[in-house]
Amino acid sequence: MANEKAGYDEATATEHATADTSIVTVPADELEGLRKLAGERDEFKDLAQRIRAEFENYQKRNRQDREQEKKYWYTPLVLDLLPVIDNLERATAAAKEAKETGPLVQGVAMVQSQFLELLKKHGIIRIDAQGQPFDPNRHQAVMQKPSGDVEPNTILQVLENGFMLSDRVLRPAKVVVSSKAG
């Protein structure tokens, strides 16, 4: 009864169902236009996907760069402090040479060790160079000295300690390298 009020009867409903499943013919020029639009849609979809992937890669690179920058942000400060540590080391070496062991010498040695511990706490370590093979990535050869006691290209003496932060050399160790004798 509700269908009759709405103007429907079973015959009309069957007509509509049949009409919905029939094949619609589209003129050739309209079909070509639809194909062209579908192609443009696919191009824009592909472009949007590539731009999205590029943006995600950009975000990932940016995040990695920020983490890297954060890891090494205090490098300039450390480089400014290294000469202070060198001078403390020279002072303790001069005191040992003069056979002085007074409270002043002990205080200078304590300050030096505190500096080194502070650096170590932040991942900055001294490059162990004495007796090691020369590595141009970690050492700076100041001079060569002939030696028959050790292999050529072995570090005989460390003139100035080098330091590393994680995997990066902050300052190479200045060294004297052995060469072939005679």
Wavefront OBJ file of the C-alpha trace (Angstrom):
o trace
v 0.000 0.000 0.000
v 2.851 2.372 0.760
v 4.264 1.588 -2.675
v 0.998 2.514 -4.313
v 0.995 5.908 -2.593
v 4.512 6.617 -3.786
v 3.473 5.765 -7.324
v 5.224 2.394 -7.386
v 3.849 -0.892 -8.276
v 5.675 -4.127 -8.953
v 5.791 -3.544 -12.669
v 7.450 -0.162 -12.250
v 9.987 -1.621 -9.792
v 10.844 -4.383 -12.277
v 11.267 -1.789 -15.044
v 13.736 0.193 -12.942
v 15.700 -2.921 -12.002
v 15.961 -3.917 -15.658
v 16.995 -0.420 -16.701
v 19.786 -0.347 -14.070
v 21.407 -3.523 -15.390
v 21.252 -2.596 -19.056
v 24.378 -1.482 -20.949
v 24.670 2.214 -21.551
v 26.126 3.286 -24.856
v 28.344 6.334 -24.897
v 29.302 8.219 -28.048
v 32.915 7.595 -29.171
v 34.064 11.200 -28.678
v 32.677 11.206 -25.124
v 34.333 7.840 -24.438
v 37.672 9.193 -25.664
v 37.253 12.220 -23.368
v 36.528 9.926 -20.420
v 39.606 7.844 -21.196
v 41.702 11.002 -21.380
v 40.323 12.184 -18.034
v 40.994 8.751 -16.503
v 44.581 8.916 -17.785
v 45.045 12.390 -16.293
v 43.559 11.147 -13.025
v 46.053 8.267 -12.964
v 48.935 10.656 -13.697
v 47.882 12.969 -10.858
v 47.432 10.010 -8.525
v 50.931 8.756 -9.419
v 52.353 12.251 -8.953
v 50.657 12.590 -5.559
v 52.055 9.212 -4.462
v 55.588 10.163 -5.561
v 55.365 13.542 -3.826
v 54.139 11.850 -0.665
v 57.036 9.359 -0.768
v 59.524 12.195 -1.375
v 58.070 14.155 1.530
v 58.309 11.125 3.836
v 61.951 10.651 2.746
v 62.586 14.353 3.374
v 61.123 14.048 6.871
v 63.278 10.983 7.582
v 66.454 12.727 6.331
v 65.597 15.856 8.302
v 65.065 13.802 11.479
v 68.403 12.024 10.952
v 70.174 15.342 10.300
v 68.723 16.821 13.498
v 69.821 13.764 15.501
v 73.302 13.992 13.969
v 73.492 17.725 14.680
v 72.328 17.153 18.245
v 75.019 14.508 18.691
v 77.819 16.874 17.649
v 76.437 20.279 18.696
v 79.082 20.908 21.368
v 82.067 20.174 19.100
v 83.164 23.856 18.864
v 83.202 24.137 22.671
v 85.283 20.982 22.997
v 87.738 22.193 20.365
v 88.162 25.406 22.369
v 88.767 23.406 25.574
v 91.374 21.025 24.140
v 94.253 23.566 24.333
v 93.435 24.034 28.034
v 93.733 20.284 28.557
v 97.011 20.305 26.599
v 98.393 23.045 28.852
v 97.391 21.139 31.983
v 99.167 18.092 30.578
v 102.290 20.130 29.814
v 102.228 21.547 33.354
v 102.071 18.101 34.953
v 104.784 16.787 32.598
v 107.051 19.747 33.504
v 106.410 19.131 37.213
v 107.344 15.441 36.834
v 110.494 16.444 34.990
v 111.421 18.831 37.830
v 110.521 16.071 40.329
v 107.952 18.272 42.037
v 105.073 16.568 43.835
v 103.614 19.379 45.921
v 99.920 20.208 46.373
v 99.929 22.583 43.390
v 101.117 19.835 41.048
v 98.575 17.421 42.517
v 95.817 20.029 42.047
v 96.750 20.604 38.394
v 96.790 16.830 37.796
v 93.378 16.522 39.458
v 91.885 19.285 37.301
v 93.320 17.611 34.209
v 91.818 14.237 35.134
v 88.450 15.897 35.869
v 88.469 17.471 32.425
v 89.263 14.131 30.796
v 86.530 12.343 32.789
v 84.029 15.041 31.829
v 84.910 14.609 28.171
v 84.658 10.822 28.463
v 81.214 11.178 30.072
v 80.068 12.957 26.904
v 81.597 10.380 24.543
v 84.832 12.256 23.816
v 87.842 9.986 24.125
v 91.547 10.436 23.670
v 93.037 8.743 20.625
v 95.488 6.094 21.789
v 98.372 6.605 19.360
v 101.637 5.630 21.067
v 103.128 2.516 19.410
v 100.183 2.179 17.007
v 100.444 1.985 13.214
v 100.086 5.409 11.590
v 96.519 6.098 10.406
v 96.153 9.331 8.396
v 92.468 9.473 9.356
v 93.306 9.683 13.072
v 96.892 10.955 13.195
v 98.788 13.911 11.798
v 102.456 13.150 11.133
v 104.565 16.124 12.158
v 107.872 14.445 11.374
v 109.507 11.123 10.577
v 112.351 9.595 12.510
v 114.482 6.666 11.325
v 114.240 3.713 13.680
v 115.488 0.155 13.503
v 113.630 -0.870 16.666
v 110.079 -0.721 15.302
v 108.281 -1.265 12.001
v 108.146 1.696 9.587
v 105.010 3.857 9.914
v 104.707 3.170 13.636
v 104.084 6.078 15.973
v 107.186 6.719 18.071
v 106.031 9.767 19.993
v 102.788 11.673 20.566
v 103.369 15.419 20.519
v 99.740 16.420 21.012
v 96.901 14.066 21.886
v 94.029 13.673 19.499
v 90.392 13.275 20.471
v 87.340 11.586 18.979
v 83.627 12.048 19.497
v 81.911 8.747 18.757
v 83.176 7.889 15.275
v 84.319 11.390 14.326
v 87.838 12.740 14.810
v 87.646 16.107 16.558
v 91.369 16.676 16.453
v 93.973 14.268 15.049
v 96.900 13.296 17.233
v 100.123 15.058 16.218
v 102.776 12.363 16.093
v 106.324 11.420 15.159
v 106.315 8.414 12.805
v 109.089 5.867 12.319
v 110.761 5.368 8.967
v 113.282 2.809 7.723
v 116.673 3.145 9.338
v 119.605 4.129 7.091
l 1 2 3 4 5 6 7 8 9 10 11 12 13 14 15 16 17 18 19 20 21 22 23 24 25 26 27 28 29 30 31 32 33 34 35 36 37 38 39 40 41 42 43 44 45 46 47 48 49 50 51 52 53 54 55 56 57 58 59 60 61 62 63 64 65 66 67 68 69 70 71 72 73 74 75 76 77 78 79 80 81 82 83 84 85 86 87 88 89 90 91 92 93 94 95 96 97 98 99 100 101 102 103 104 105 106 107 108 109 110 111 112 113 114 115 116 117 118 119 120 121 122 123 124 125 126 127 128 129 130 131 132 133 134 135 136 137 138 139 140 141 142 143 144 145 146 147 148 149 150 151 152 153 154 155 156 157 158 159 160 161 162 163 164 165 166 167 168 169 170 171 172 173 174 175 176 177 178 179 180 181 182
